[in-house]
Amino acid sequence: MAGFFKEHQSSGLSAVEFCRRNDIHPKTFSAHKASWNKNTNASTFLKVDASRPVTDAPLSTIQLSIGKSQLTLPADTEPILLLKGYQS
């Protein structure tokens, strides 16, 4: 199963779409992945390569793209606001 998790991570697909394409039930995939993450101490965070276009113009937006999803925020967005959803 570890191969599937690594393949999913590099595919850029949502878990649901990856499971559909590989004929895997999404709940089964999620349960096995959670167990695998716990046993391997794998992070659920994605590696992000930050790059800024070479320009003299000030940065006006922050754009995050994952697969077909895209999030655009004002450049002055406080980083703590991005973490609020992860705190309980």
MMTF fields as JSON, N, C-alpha, C and O atoms, coordinates in Angstrom:
{
  "mmtfVersion": "1.0.0",
  "mmtfProducer": "UNKNOWN",
  "numBonds": 351,
  "numAtoms": 352,
  "numGroups": 88,
  "numChains": 1,
  "numModels": 1,
  "chainsPerModel": [1],
  "groupsPerChain": [88],
  "chainIdList": ["A"],
  "bondAtomList": [4, 2, 8, 6, 12, 10, 16, 14, 20, 18, 24, 22, 28, 26, 32, 30, 36, 34, 40, 38, 44, 42, 48, 46, 52, 50, 56, 54, 60, 58, 64, 62, 68, 66, 72, 70, 76, 74, 80, 78, 84, 82, 88, 86, 92, 90, 96, 94, 100, 98, 104, 102, 108, 106, 112, 110, 116, 114, 120, 118, 124, 122, 128, 126, 132, 130, 136, 134, 140, 138, 144, 142, 148, 146, 152, 150, 156, 154, 160, 158, 164, 162, 168, 166, 172, 170, 176, 174, 180, 178, 184, 182, 188, 186, 192, 190, 196, 194, 200, 198, 204, 202, 208, 206, 212, 210, 216, 214, 220, 218, 224, 222, 228, 226, 232, 230, 236, 234, 240, 238, 244, 242, 248, 246, 252, 250, 256, 254, 260, 258, 264, 262, 268, 266, 272, 270, 276, 274, 280, 278, 284, 282, 288, 286, 292, 290, 296, 294, 300, 298, 304, 302, 308, 306, 312, 310, 316, 314, 320, 318, 324, 322, 328, 326, 332, 330, 336, 334, 340, 338, 344, 342, 348, 346],
  "bondOrderList": [1, 1, 1, 1, 1, 1, 1, 1, 1, 1, 1, 1, 1, 1, 1, 1, 1, 1, 1, 1, 1, 1, 1, 1, 1, 1, 1, 1, 1, 1, 1, 1, 1, 1, 1, 1, 1, 1, 1, 1, 1, 1, 1, 1, 1, 1, 1, 1, 1, 1, 1, 1, 1, 1, 1, 1, 1, 1, 1, 1, 1, 1, 1, 1, 1, 1, 1, 1, 1, 1, 1, 1, 1, 1, 1, 1, 1, 1, 1, 1, 1, 1, 1, 1, 1, 1, 1],
  "groupList": [{"groupName": "MET", "atomNameList": ["N", "CA", "C", "O"], "elementList": ["N", "C", "C", "O"], "formalChargeList": [0, 0, 0, 0], "bondAtomList": [1, 0, 2, 1, 3, 2], "bondOrderList": [1, 1, 2], "singleLetterCode": "M", "chemCompType": "L-PEPTIDE LINKING"}, {"groupName": "ALA", "atomNameList": ["N", "CA", "C", "O"], "elementList": ["N", "C", "C", "O"], "formalChargeList": [0, 0, 0, 0], "bondAtomList": [1, 0, 2, 1, 3, 2], "bondOrderList": [1, 1, 2], "singleLetterCode": "A", "chemCompType": "L-PEPTIDE LINKING"}, {"groupName": "GLY", "atomNameList": ["N", "CA", "C", "O"], "elementList": ["N", "C", "C", "O"], "formalChargeList": [0, 0, 0, 0], "bondAtomList": [1, 0, 2, 1, 3, 2], "bondOrderList": [1, 1, 2], "singleLetterCode": "G", "chemCompType": "PEPTIDE LINKING"}, {"groupName": "PHE", "atomNameList": ["N", "CA", "C", "O"], "elementList": ["N", "C", "C", "O"], "formalChargeList": [0, 0, 0, 0], "bondAtomList": [1, 0, 2, 1, 3, 2], "bondOrderList": [1, 1, 2], "singleLetterCode": "F", "chemCompType": "L-PEPTIDE LINKING"}, {"groupName": "LYS", "atomNameList": ["N", "CA", "C", "O"], "elementList": ["N", "C", "C", "O"], "formalChargeList": [0, 0, 0, 0], "bondAtomList": [1, 0, 2, 1, 3, 2], "bondOrderList": [1, 1, 2], "singleLetterCode": "K", "chemCompType": "L-PEPTIDE LINKING"}, {"groupName": "GLU", "atomNameList": ["N", "CA", "C", "O"], "elementList": ["N", "C", "C", "O"], "formalChargeList": [0, 0, 0, 0], "bondAtomList": [1, 0, 2, 1, 3, 2], "bondOrderList": [1, 1, 2], "singleLetterCode": "E", "chemCompType": "L-PEPTIDE LINKING"}, {"groupName": "HIS", "atomNameList": ["N", "CA", "C", "O"], "elementList": ["N", "C", "C", "O"], "formalChargeList": [0, 0, 0, 0], "bondAtomList": [1, 0, 2, 1, 3, 2], "bondOrderList": [1, 1, 2], "singleLetterCode": "H", "chemCompType": "L-PEPTIDE LINKING"}, {"groupName": "GLN", "atomNameList": ["N", "CA", "C", "O"], "elementList": ["N", "C", "C", "O"], "formalChargeList": [0, 0, 0, 0], "bondAtomList": [1, 0, 2, 1, 3, 2], "bondOrderList": [1, 1, 2], "singleLetterCode": "Q", "chemCompType": "L-PEPTIDE LINKING"}, {"groupName": "SER", "atomNameList": ["N", "CA", "C", "O"], "elementList": ["N", "C", "C", "O"], "formalChargeList": [0, 0, 0, 0], "bondAtomList": [1, 0, 2, 1, 3, 2], "bondOrderList": [1, 1, 2], "singleLetterCode": "S", "chemCompType": "L-PEPTIDE LINKING"}, {"groupName": "LEU", "atomNameList": ["N", "CA", "C", "O"], "elementList": ["N", "C", "C", "O"], "formalChargeList": [0, 0, 0, 0], "bondAtomList": [1, 0, 2, 1, 3, 2], "bondOrderList": [1, 1, 2], "singleLetterCode": "L", "chemCompType": "L-PEPTIDE LINKING"}, {"groupName": "VAL", "atomNameList": ["N", "CA", "C", "O"], "elementList": ["N", "C", "C", "O"], "formalChargeList": [0, 0, 0, 0], "bondAtomList": [1, 0, 2, 1, 3, 2], "bondOrderList": [1, 1, 2], "singleLetterCode": "V", "chemCompType": "L-PEPTIDE LINKING"}, {"groupName": "CYS", "atomNameList": ["N", "CA", "C", "O"], "elementList": ["N", "C", "C", "O"], "formalChargeList": [0, 0, 0, 0], "bondAtomList": [1, 0, 2, 1, 3, 2], "bondOrderList": [1, 1, 2], "singleLetterCode": "C", "chemCompType": "L-PEPTIDE LINKING"}, {"groupName": "ARG", "atomNameList": ["N", "CA", "C", "O"], "elementList": ["N", "C", "C", "O"], "formalChargeList": [0, 0, 0, 0], "bondAtomList": [1, 0, 2, 1, 3, 2], "bondOrderList": [1, 1, 2], "singleLetterCode": "R", "chemCompType": "L-PEPTIDE LINKING"}, {"groupName": "ASN", "atomNameList": ["N", "CA", "C", "O"], "elementList": ["N", "C", "C", "O"], "formalChargeList": [0, 0, 0, 0], "bondAtomList": [1, 0, 2, 1, 3, 2], "bondOrderList": [1, 1, 2], "singleLetterCode": "N", "chemCompType": "L-PEPTIDE LINKING"}, {"groupName": "ASP", "atomNameList": ["N", "CA", "C", "O"], "elementList": ["N", "C", "C", "O"], "formalChargeList": [0, 0, 0, 0], "bondAtomList": [1, 0, 2, 1, 3, 2], "bondOrderList": [1, 1, 2], "singleLetterCode": "D", "chemCompType": "L-PEPTIDE LINKING"}, {"groupName": "ILE", "atomNameList": ["N", "CA", "C", "O"], "elementList": ["N", "C", "C", "O"], "formalChargeList": [0, 0, 0, 0], "bondAtomList": [1, 0, 2, 1, 3, 2], "bondOrderList": [1, 1, 2], "singleLetterCode": "I", "chemCompType": "L-PEPTIDE LINKING"}, {"groupName": "PRO", "atomNameList": ["N", "CA", "C", "O"], "elementList": ["N", "C", "C", "O"], "formalChargeList": [0, 0, 0, 0], "bondAtomList": [1, 0, 2, 1, 3, 2], "bondOrderList": [1, 1, 2], "singleLetterCode": "P", "chemCompType": "L-PEPTIDE LINKING"}, {"groupName": "THR", "atomNameList": ["N", "CA", "C", "O"], "elementList": ["N", "C", "C", "O"], "formalChargeList": [0, 0, 0, 0], "bondAtomList": [1, 0, 2, 1, 3, 2], "bondOrderList": [1, 1, 2], "singleLetterCode": "T", "chemCompType": "L-PEPTIDE LINKING"}, {"groupName": "TRP", "atomNameList": ["N", "CA", "C", "O"], "elementList": ["N", "C", "C", "O"], "formalChargeList": [0, 0, 0, 0], "bondAtomList": [1, 0, 2, 1, 3, 2], "bondOrderList": [1, 1, 2], "singleLetterCode": "W", "chemCompType": "L-PEPTIDE LINKING"}, {"groupName": "TYR", "atomNameList": ["N", "CA", "C", "O"], "elementList": ["N", "C", "C", "O"], "formalChargeList": [0, 0, 0, 0], "bondAtomList": [1, 0, 2, 1, 3, 2], "bondOrderList": [1, 1, 2], "singleLetterCode": "Y", "chemCompType": "L-PEPTIDE LINKING"}],
  "groupTypeList": [0, 1, 2, 3, 3, 4, 5, 6, 7, 8, 8, 2, 9, 8, 1, 10, 5, 3, 11, 12, 12, 13, 14, 15, 6, 16, 4, 17, 3, 8, 1, 6, 4, 1, 8, 18, 13, 4, 13, 17, 13, 1, 8, 17, 3, 9, 4, 10, 14, 1, 8, 12, 16, 10, 17, 14, 1, 16, 9, 8, 17, 15, 7, 9, 8, 15, 2, 4, 8, 7, 9, 17, 9, 16, 1, 14, 17, 5, 16, 15, 9, 9, 9, 4, 2, 19, 7, 8],
  "groupIdList": [1, 2, 3, 4, 5, 6, 7, 8, 9, 10, 11, 12, 13, 14, 15, 16, 17, 18, 19, 20, 21, 22, 23, 24, 25, 26, 27, 28, 29, 30, 31, 32, 33, 34, 35, 36, 37, 38, 39, 40, 41, 42, 43, 44, 45, 46, 47, 48, 49, 50, 51, 52, 53, 54, 55, 56, 57, 58, 59, 60, 61, 62, 63, 64, 65, 66, 67, 68, 69, 70, 71, 72, 73, 74, 75, 76, 77, 78, 79, 80, 81, 82, 83, 84, 85, 86, 87, 88],
  "secStructList": [7, 2, 2, 2, 2, 2, 2, 2, 2, 2, 2, 7, 7, 7, 2, 2, 2, 2, 2, 2, 2, 6, 6, 7, 7, 2, 2, 2, 2, 2, 2, 2, 2, 2, 2, 2, 2, 2, 2, 2, 6, 7, 7, 7, 1, 7, 7, 7, 7, 7, 7, 7, 7, 1, 7, 1, 1, 7, 7, 7, 3, 3, 3, 3, 3, 3, 6, 6, 3, 3, 3, 3, 3, 3, 6, 6, 7, 7, 2, 2, 2, 2, 2, 4, 4, 4, 7, 7],
  "xCoordList": [0.812, 0.0, 0.854, 0.432, 2.038, 2.881, 3.131, 3.199, 3.266, 3.47, 2.301, 2.493, 1.08, -0.101, -0.092, -0.434, 0.296, 0.301, 1.322, 1.048, 2.481, 3.51, 3.068, 3.284, 2.447, 1.946, 0.859, 0.835, -0.039, -1.092, -0.492, -0.913, 0.486, 1.102, 1.73, 1.648, 2.352, 3.02, 2.082, 2.462, 0.86, -0.063, -0.708, -1.069, -0.86, -1.553, -3.066, -3.795, -3.545, -4.98, -5.536, -4.814, -6.816, -7.471, -7.501, -7.374, -7.67, -7.735, -8.898, -8.77, -10.036, -11.219, -10.946, -11.277, -10.343, -10.055, -9.005, -9.13, -7.978, -6.944, -7.564, -7.26, -8.436, -9.098, -9.994, -10.025, -10.716, -11.586, -10.775, -11.156, -9.658, -8.821, -8.135, -7.779, -7.95, -7.261, -8.196, -7.745, -9.508, -10.526, -10.315, -10.314, -10.136, -9.954, -11.092, -11.428, -11.683, -12.726, -12.068, -11.125, -12.55, -11.911, -11.801, -10.795, -12.814, -12.749, -11.667, -10.98, -11.525, -10.477, -9.11, -8.217, -8.953, -7.691, -7.339, -6.209, -8.321, -8.076, -7.711, -6.812, -8.412, -8.128, -6.719, -5.987, -6.346, -5.003, -3.935, -2.861, -4.235, -3.257, -3.04, -1.908, -4.117, -3.984, -3.13, -2.271, -3.37, -2.585, -1.128, -0.22, -0.911, 0.455, 1.171, 2.332, 0.487, 1.084, 1.476, 2.547, 0.609, 0.888, 2.095, 2.946, 2.167, 3.258, 4.587, 5.646, 4.543, 5.784, 6.136, 7.163, 5.286, 5.468, 5.52, 6.187, 4.808, 4.793, 3.998, 2.991, 4.451, 3.781, 2.631, 2.718, 1.556, 0.453, 0.624, -0.232, 1.722, 1.999, 2.622, 3.311, 2.382, 2.979, 4.21, 4.258, 5.204, 6.385, 6.006, 5.397, 6.365, 6.044, 7.34, 8.18, 7.489, 8.622, 8.137, 7.345, 8.619, 8.191, 9.094, 10.32, 8.482, 9.263, 8.542, 7.318, 9.308, 8.753, 9.264, 10.461, 8.376, 8.825, 9.863, 9.772, 10.824, 11.853, 11.238, 10.97, 11.026, 10.423, 10.698, 10.976, 10.62, 10.773, 9.431, 9.379, 8.347, 7.017, 6.787, 7.24, 6.088, 5.8, 4.839, 4.013, 4.966, 4.102, 2.717, 2.576, 1.688, 0.344, -0.539, -1.521, -0.206, -1.004, -0.106, 1.029, -0.647, -0.004, -0.901, -2.112, -0.311, -1.102, -0.589, 0.601, -1.489, -1.158, -1.945, -3.171, -1.239, -1.888, -1.537, -0.364, -2.552, -2.375, -3.293, -4.517, -2.694, -3.508, -4.298, -3.728, -5.612, -6.477, -7.03, -7.732, -6.717, -7.214, -6.237, -5.022, -6.798, -5.959, -6.534, -7.743, -5.662, -6.052, -5.227, -4.001, -5.901, -5.223, -5.592, -6.769, -4.566, -4.76, -3.998, -3.026, -4.432, -3.646, -2.269, -2.148, -1.252, 0.116, 0.294, 1.201, -0.547, -0.394, -1.21, -1.413, -1.675, -2.411, -1.5, -0.372, -1.998, -1.22, -1.107, -2.125, 0.101, 0.29, -0.548, -0.986, -0.783, -1.555, -2.975, -3.579, -3.513, -4.855, -4.946, -6.005, -3.842, -3.822, -3.798, -4.206, -3.322, -3.226, -4.447, -4.593, -5.312, -6.471, -7.301, -7.801, -7.462, -8.281, -7.669, -8.379, -6.383, -5.703, -5.646, -5.265, -6.016, -5.942, -7.29, -8.331, -7.27, -8.528, -8.597, -9.578],
  "yCoordList": [-1.203, 0.0, 1.266, 2.289, 1.215, 2.409, 2.992, 4.21, 2.128, 2.602, 3.436, 4.437, 3.026, 3.793, 5.164, 6.157, 5.231, 6.514, 7.472, 8.66, 6.949, 7.782, 8.202, 9.343, 7.275, 7.596, 8.665, 9.599, 8.529, 9.533, 10.901, 11.91, 10.93, 12.195, 12.912, 14.135, 12.153, 12.784, 13.023, 13.692, 12.484, 12.587, 13.95, 14.353, 14.671, 15.956, 15.793, 16.778, 14.553, 14.29, 14.306, 14.06, 14.595, 14.444, 12.959, 12.119, 12.639, 11.23, 10.53, 9.386, 11.216, 10.622, 10.299, 9.21, 11.244, 11.022, 9.928, 9.089, 9.929, 8.89, 7.513, 6.558, 7.424, 6.144, 5.71, 4.532, 6.651, 6.324, 5.759, 4.755, 6.403, 5.955, 4.621, 3.904, 4.29, 3.042, 1.984, 0.964, 2.232, 1.284, 0.881, -0.299, 1.91, 1.716, 2.455, 3.574, 1.854, 2.54, 3.641, 3.363, 4.895, 6.016, 5.831, 6.224, 5.242, 5.056, 4.039, 4.195, 3.004, 2.004, 2.65, 2.443, 3.435, 4.129, 5.043, 5.028, 5.846, 6.779, 6.059, 6.49, 4.961, 4.217, 3.632, 3.716, 3.04, 2.459, 3.548, 3.363, 4.685, 5.769, 6.349, 6.649, 6.504, 7.02, 6.074, 6.511, 4.798, 3.8, 3.842, 3.784, 3.941, 3.995, 5.251, 5.183, 6.4, 7.652, 7.532, 7.988, 6.919, 6.768, 5.863, 6.151, 4.774, 3.81, 4.299, 3.886, 5.168, 5.644, 7.06, 7.599, 7.663, 9.063, 9.98, 11.015, 9.592, 10.403, 11.683, 11.672, 12.753, 14.033, 14.138, 13.635, 14.791, 15.046, 16.401, 16.817, 17.086, 18.358, 18.118, 17.119, 19.027, 18.965, 19.84, 20.892, 19.403, 20.233, 21.339, 21.077, 22.551, 23.7, 24.365, 24.713, 24.536, 25.28, 26.695, 26.921, 27.635, 29.017, 29.712, 29.648, 30.355, 31.118, 32.434, 32.522, 33.421, 34.737, 35.171, 35.073, 35.65, 36.107, 37.217, 38.053, 37.215, 38.248, 39.521, 39.634, 40.468, 41.735, 42.76, 42.401, 44.01, 45.076, 45.454, 46.2, 44.941, 45.265, 44.564, 43.437, 45.224, 44.583, 43.399, 43.39, 42.436, 41.271, 41.684, 42.194, 41.471, 41.897, 40.735, 40.942, 39.504, 38.347, 37.146, 37.07, 36.224, 34.935, 33.911, 33.892, 33.074, 32.099, 30.696, 30.417, 29.817, 28.438, 27.542, 27.632, 26.674, 25.74, 24.317, 23.983, 23.484, 22.065, 21.333, 21.419, 20.614, 19.942, 20.983, 21.938, 20.8, 21.745, 22.835, 23.735, 22.758, 23.753, 24.912, 24.739, 26.1, 27.283, 28.217, 28.442, 28.76, 29.706, 30.969, 30.908, 32.115, 33.398, 34.287, 34.479, 34.826, 35.672, 36.987, 37.041, 38.039, 39.27, 39.01, 38.219, 39.666, 39.439, 39.797, 39.279, 40.67, 41.07, 40.195, 40.578, 39.033, 38.111, 37.647, 37.211, 37.746, 37.33, 35.803, 35.12, 35.256, 33.796, 33.063, 31.941, 33.661, 32.997, 32.696, 31.725, 33.515, 33.282, 32.015, 31.393, 31.634, 30.423, 29.171, 28.096, 29.31, 28.169, 27.987, 26.943, 28.957, 28.909, 27.65, 27.079, 27.204, 26.032, 24.742, 23.746, 24.73, 23.521, 23.431, 22.393, 24.493, 24.492, 24.109, 24.539, 23.316, 22.928, 23.531, 23.325],
  "zCoordList": [0.0, 0.0, 0.0, -0.538, 0.589, 0.667, -0.713, -0.872, -1.711, -3.083, -3.573, -4.264, -3.213, -3.598, -2.944, -3.586, -1.669, -0.971, -1.59, -1.76, -1.918, -2.558, -3.952, -4.36, -4.683, -6.025, -5.934, -6.736, -4.96, -4.78, -4.473, -5.038, -3.579, -3.182, -4.376, -4.483, -5.266, -6.408, -7.589, -8.55, -7.531, -8.665, -8.808, -9.914, -7.695, -7.75, -7.767, -7.884, -7.651, -7.666, -6.248, -5.282, -6.138, -4.841, -4.516, -5.407, -3.243, -2.839, -3.525, -3.961, -3.622, -4.254, -5.721, -6.192, -6.442, -7.861, -8.037, -8.929, -7.201, -7.267, -7.038, -7.752, -6.034, -5.743, -6.9, -7.256, -7.479, -8.612, -9.765, -10.367, -10.07, -11.189, -10.928, -11.864, -9.645, -9.298, -8.727, -8.205, -8.829, -8.373, -6.909, -6.562, -6.06, -4.621, -3.92, -4.308, -2.906, -2.15, -1.316, -0.576, -1.422, -0.712, 0.803, 1.394, 1.442, 2.894, 3.266, 4.275, 2.447, 2.686, 2.53, 3.351, 1.47, 1.209, 2.385, 2.872, 2.842, 3.941, 5.236, 5.957, 5.531, 6.757, 6.733, 7.72, 5.6, 5.488, 5.506, 6.077, 4.877, 4.838, 6.241, 6.621, 7.002, 8.373, 9.211, 9.976, 9.061, 9.794, 9.353, 10.181, 8.056, 7.51, 8.0, 8.403, 7.969, 8.457, 9.923, 10.324, 10.721, 12.149, 12.371, 13.213, 11.619, 11.795, 11.236, 11.708, 10.24, 9.622, 10.049, 9.637, 10.875, 11.273, 10.064, 10.085, 9.003, 7.785, 8.036, 8.744, 7.462, 7.61, 6.622, 5.501, 7.037, 6.127, 5.443, 4.662, 5.736, 5.088, 3.726, 3.516, 2.81, 1.483, 1.443, 2.079, 0.693, 0.497, -0.486, -1.523, -0.157, -1.005, -1.433, -0.602, -2.72, -3.251, -3.536, -4.451, -2.75, -2.915, -3.923, -3.832, -4.854, -5.823, -6.081, -5.996, -6.387, -6.669, -8.031, -8.301, -8.892, -10.206, -10.063, -9.164, -10.934, -10.909, -11.471, -12.668, -10.578, -10.966, -9.876, -8.732, -10.228, -9.248, -8.636, -7.658, -9.209, -8.698, -7.363, -7.165, -6.457, -5.17, -5.361, -6.274, -4.503, -4.545, -4.065, -2.954, -4.893, -4.512, -4.082, -3.369, -4.505, -4.108, -3.84, -4.311, -3.08, -2.839, -3.524, -3.305, -4.34, -5.07, -4.769, -4.919, -4.344, -4.029, -4.966, -5.039, -5.685, -6.599, -6.202, -6.036, -6.05, -5.774, -6.737, -6.634, -7.671, -8.683, -9.454, -9.983, -9.519, -10.235, -9.324, -9.786, -8.036, -7.08, -6.973, -7.075, -6.764, -6.661, -5.608, -5.56, -4.767, -3.732, -3.932, -4.018, -4.005, -4.166, -2.985, -2.678, -2.327, -1.153, -1.333, -2.087, -0.648, -0.673, -0.053, 0.882, -0.565, -0.097, 1.371, 2.022, 1.903, 3.299, 4.261, 5.413, 3.805, 4.671, 5.807, 5.574, 7.02, 8.184, 8.185, 8.075, 8.307, 8.294, 9.337, 9.083, 10.5, 11.541, 11.081, 11.537, 10.184, 9.68, 8.842, 8.764, 8.216, 7.414, 8.287, 7.847, 9.521, 10.417, 11.297, 11.932, 11.351, 12.248, 12.032, 13.001, 10.793, 10.512, 11.033, 11.172, 11.323, 11.788, 13.301, 13.841, 13.991, 15.448, 16.029, 15.534, 17.061, 17.715, 19.092, 19.808]
}
